[in-house]
Amino acid sequence: MNLRRDVFQAIADPTRRAILLLVASQSMTAGAIAANFDTARPTVSKHLQILTECELLTQEQSGREISYHTNAKKMKAIADFIEPFRNMWDDRFNKLEAVMKKYKRK
């Protein structure tokens, strides 16, 4: 049974978020990515596999080396999904701030 990986489960892991932050600024090989973590290289490889399956990272092979790049379209899709929630919470906090300012004046 081939289950499709969920993007939000993928980014829920702090190591995978750290990998995305590393690769966001420049493409990197698996070895270069692994050098930034105190875990075994196979563990980092598993994280890379999950991020690739979710299409958050893409691979580019050059000779024997594989470089990883962020997939900007997929990252934007996540940001677009989250934006209405961000707006809702901003609105709620602004209302709370207005109430607190009124309360503070009394």
Disulfide bonds with the S-S distance in Angstrom:
none
